[in-house]
Amino acid sequence: MSEPPIALEGEARRFWDRHVDRLETEGILTPKDLDAFAVCALTWQRICELRSFEAGANNYREMIQLTNLMKQFAAFAKQFGLLPRERRMAKMDGGGEAKKDEFGL
């Protein structure tokens, strides 16, 4: 397991530890990608912090920030195959190729 290029704590570190082995094994996370994945982990941590705020006039800045972070996280998650649809499209779910008949069908 690779160590993050920056110190990660709390939710960011748990996120890193939860995903790094699988992503390295699948060849998605390489040494060149560690910085971007660390930013993904930090984004997740901030989302976790902001989700405790209730939507309302008193917390509008937090809600705007949460919305923007969710968009950023979705972009990171897509790049690293963290979303089910993206894994299926990239054939990363480990199901392997279906057997084909003699005609390649």
Buried (B, 14 or more C-beta within 10 A) or exposed (E): EBEBEEEBEEBBBBBBEEBBEBBBEBEBBEEEBBEBBBBBBBBBBBBBBBEEBEEEEEBEEBBEBBEEBBEBBEEBBEBBBBEEEBBEEEEBEEEEEEEEEEEEE
